[in-house]
Each structure stands twice: as C-alpha cells, then as structure tokens.
C-alpha cells in the first residue's frame, strides 16, 4: 500500500518512533534504519508516494542509510 507522506507510511507499520529525525527520501530512494533492535525500511517511488514501512527484529547495531534510486547507480 502507498501513502502520500513518509509519516503515514511509518504510522501504517507502527514505526514512527523508530525512524530517525531528518532521514528524508528523494524520489526512487529507499531509506533503512535500525533503532533499538528494530529494522525499518521505506521506499519512495517516482511519483513521490511512500510504500508502507517494513519492520522486523534485527541483531544489527543502530544505523541509518539511504539507498539511491536505481537510475543513479552506475
């Protein structure tokens, strides 16, 4: 399911509290973060809509990253 805002995509998965403040996504990007043992991933499509966040338990240390759009990868 797609949502018009990042906050709505995170709310749909009860993950707003897990998303790092300031981690924003451009069109086509995927954001990922681990916060307190929970992995969260959100994709923003080329229309600007956000896919419902994916959340699961993780043994990784806390981190955040943005994966570039496929068109930006050489």
HELIX and SHEET records of a PDB file:
HELIX    1   1 UNK A    6  UNK A   11  1                                   6    
HELIX    2   2 UNK A   16  UNK A   18  5                                   3    
HELIX    3   3 UNK A   70  UNK A   72  5                                   3    
SHEET    1   A 2 UNK A   2  UNK A   3  0                                        
SHEET    2   A 2 UNK A  50  UNK A  51 -1                                        
SHEET    1   B 4 UNK A  54  UNK A  57  0                                        
SHEET    2   B 4 UNK A  38  UNK A  43 -1                                        
SHEET    3   B 4 UNK A  30  UNK A  35 -1                                        
SHEET    4   B 4 UNK A  63  UNK A  67 -1                                        
END                                                                             
